[in-house]
Amino acid sequence: MAALNFGAELQKLRVKQTKNCPVCGQEFTGYSNAETCSGKCRIKKHRESKKMNMSAVLINTDNQIISDDDIFINSDKDFDAIEQMAKESCVVCAIRWSRSTDGQIAYWTPAGASLQPHWYNAERS
């Protein structure tokens, strides 16, 4: 019976290779099992794989939807766009977002997510 040489098997995994990071595109040298160039990219890749489906709407003070359609949120730029829509609206409104993966509903404010609405154009009322 041949003896197993775990050291040799481990050494095969320790061989470094030059690769391109699938997240940022940077070339890096890493172990054969490394998939990304850094912890930051590894976390970003993980979050992308668990991407949450989010949408947002404008609501009035009676909690009625006043935007034409749900706006699907894929990045912070999408929140910036709906926030600009709220600021340009002629009525007092808030941004309500929901996440389909877990059913969470909250509001978007200039400071980020909140459980309380931020009323845009409140000074106009």
C-alpha positions in Angstrom: 0.0 0.0 0.0 1.4 3.4 -1.0 1.7 6.0 1.6 -0.2 9.3 1.0 2.0 12.3 0.8 -0.2 15.1 2.0 2.7 17.5 1.9 3.2 17.1 -1.9 -0.6 17.5 -2.4 -0.6 20.7 -0.4 2.4 22.0 -2.2 0.5 21.7 -5.5 -2.1 24.0 -4.2 0.5 26.5 -3.0 1.8 27.1 -6.6 1.3 30.7 -7.6 -0.2 31.7 -10.9 -0.7 35.0 -12.7 -4.4 35.6 -13.3 -6.8 38.4 -14.1 -9.3 39.4 -11.4 -12.8 38.8 -12.7 -14.1 41.7 -10.5 -11.7 44.6 -11.2 -9.7 43.2 -14.2 -6.4 43.7 -12.5 -3.6 41.2 -13.2 -2.4 39.5 -10.0 -0.3 36.6 -8.8 -2.0 34.3 -6.5 -2.3 30.7 -5.4 -3.9 28.3 -7.8 -7.2 28.4 -5.9 -7.4 32.2 -5.7 -10.3 33.6 -7.6 -9.8 37.4 -7.0 -6.9 39.8 -6.4 -7.9 40.9 -3.0 -10.3 40.5 -0.1 -12.2 43.6 -1.3 -12.8 42.0 -4.7 -13.6 38.6 -3.1 -16.4 40.3 -1.0 -17.7 42.2 -4.0 -17.8 39.0 -6.0 -19.8 37.3 -3.2 -22.2 40.2 -2.9 -22.7 40.2 -6.7 -23.5 36.5 -6.6 -26.2 37.2 -3.9 -27.4 40.3 -5.7 -30.7 41.6 -4.3 -33.5 42.6 -6.5 -34.7 46.0 -5.3 -37.2 48.5 -6.6 -38.3 51.9 -5.5 -41.3 54.2 -6.0 -42.3 57.7 -5.1 -45.1 57.9 -2.6 -47.2 60.9 -1.3 -48.1 61.7 2.3 -51.1 59.4 2.0 -48.7 56.5 1.2 -50.0 56.2 -2.3 -47.7 55.5 -5.2 -47.2 58.6 -7.4 -44.4 57.4 -9.7 -45.3 55.9 -13.1 -43.5 52.6 -12.6 -41.3 50.8 -10.2 -37.6 51.9 -10.6 -35.3 48.9 -10.4 -32.3 49.6 -8.2 -29.0 48.1 -9.4 -26.5 50.6 -7.9 -26.3 53.7 -5.8 -26.6 55.7 -9.1 -30.1 54.4 -9.4 -30.9 55.8 -6.0 -29.4 59.1 -7.1 -31.7 59.2 -10.1 -34.9 58.5 -8.1 -33.8 61.1 -5.5 -33.4 63.6 -8.3 -36.9 62.7 -9.5 -38.3 63.3 -6.0 -36.6 66.7 -5.7 -38.0 67.8 -9.1 -41.5 66.6 -8.2 -44.1 69.3 -7.6 -45.6 67.5 -4.6 -44.4 66.4 -1.2 -43.1 62.9 -1.6 -40.8 60.2 -0.2 -38.9 57.3 -1.7 -40.0 53.8 -0.6 -37.9 50.9 -1.7 -38.5 47.2 -1.3 -36.3 44.1 -1.7 -37.9 41.1 -3.3 -35.3 38.6 -1.9 -36.5 39.1 1.7 -39.5 41.4 1.5 -37.9 44.2 3.4 -39.4 47.6 2.9 -37.8 50.9 3.9 -37.3 54.5 2.8 -34.4 56.2 1.1 -33.2 59.5 2.6 -30.2 61.7 1.8 -28.3 59.8 4.5 -29.2 56.4 3.2 -31.8 53.8 4.1 -34.2 54.5 7.0 -37.3 53.1 8.6 -38.8 56.7 8.6 -39.6 58.5 5.3 -37.8 61.7 4.4 -40.2 64.1 2.8 -38.9 65.8 -0.3 -40.4 69.2 -1.1 -42.0 69.6 2.3 -41.2 73.3 2.2 -43.5 73.7 -0.7 -46.6 72.6 1.2 
